[in-house]
Amino acid sequence: MAEASLLFYKSAVGESFQVLGTEPLFELELIQVDDRGQAGGFEQFALVFRGPEALFLPQQTVMLRHPEIEDETVFVVPIGKDTDGYRYEAVYSRQVQA
């Protein structure tokens, strides 16, 4: 399996991630990756997802599933809504492997 890193997420733009533990189950589409650089051995980036217009996900920690990486716990925050659905952001500061 791939590592859930900035490089992986950049390659996964346009792909869907299943949100686990919600009723009903639904998916978020990764629509944007913002590279915020590296500092002190950490890569910093933000992911922007789009979810369905009919389902709102409040700010919370969720488990995301993608077939290429292990399930990952992520804190998502709703950042707006457009004609295609709700948008959510997850911000990362992840230690870079030496």
C-alpha positions in Angstrom: 0.0 0.0 0.0 1.1 3.6 -0.7 2.0 5.9 2.1 -0.6 8.6 2.9 1.7 11.5 2.0 1.6 14.7 0.1 2.9 12.9 -2.9 0.1 10.3 -2.7 -2.7 12.9 -2.3 -1.4 14.9 -5.2 -1.8 11.8 -7.4 -5.3 11.1 -6.0 -7.0 14.4 -6.9 -10.3 13.5 -8.6 -10.6 10.2 -6.7 -13.2 9.2 -4.1 -12.6 8.4 -0.4 -15.2 6.5 1.5 -16.2 8.0 4.9 -16.6 5.2 7.4 -18.8 5.1 10.4 -21.5 7.4 9.1 -25.2 6.7 8.4 -25.7 6.6 5.5 -22.3 5.8 4.2 -21.0 8.3 1.6 -17.9 9.4 -0.3 -15.8 12.5 -0.5 -14.1 13.4 -3.7 -10.6 14.9 -3.3 -10.7 18.1 -5.4 -7.6 20.0 -4.3 -4.3 19.6 -2.6 -2.5 22.7 -1.2 1.2 22.2 -0.6 2.2 24.5 2.3 5.9 23.5 2.3 8.2 21.9 4.7 9.5 23.1 8.1 11.4 21.4 10.8 11.2 18.0 9.1 7.4 18.2 8.6 5.5 18.4 5.3 2.5 20.7 5.6 -0.5 20.5 3.3 -4.3 20.8 3.1 -6.8 18.6 1.3 -10.1 19.9 0.0 -12.8 17.4 -0.5 -16.3 17.7 -2.0 -19.2 15.8 -0.6 -22.8 15.3 -1.7 -25.2 18.2 -1.6 -27.8 16.1 0.2 -25.6 15.1 3.1 -23.8 17.5 5.5 -20.9 16.3 7.5 -20.3 18.5 10.6 -16.8 19.3 11.8 -15.4 16.0 13.2 -12.9 13.3 13.1 -13.7 10.6 10.5 -12.1 7.5 9.1 -11.4 7.7 5.4 -10.8 4.7 3.2 -9.1 4.6 -0.2 -8.0 1.3 -1.9 -4.4 2.4 -2.2 -3.7 3.4 1.4 -4.5 2.2 4.9 -7.7 3.6 6.5 -6.8 7.0 7.9 -8.3 9.1 10.7 -8.7 12.7 9.6 -10.2 15.8 11.2 -12.5 17.5 8.6 -14.0 20.9 8.7 -16.8 22.1 6.4 -15.6 25.2 4.5 -18.5 26.0 2.2 -21.1 24.8 -0.2 -21.3 25.3 -4.0 -23.7 24.0 -6.6 -22.0 20.6 -6.6 -22.1 20.0 -2.9 -20.4 20.7 0.4 -16.6 21.3 0.6 -14.4 20.1 3.5 -10.8 20.7 4.5 -8.3 18.5 6.3 -5.0 20.1 7.3 -1.8 18.0 7.8 1.5 18.5 9.4 3.2 15.2 8.9 6.8 14.2 9.8 8.8 13.4 6.8 10.5 10.0 6.9 14.3 10.3 6.7 
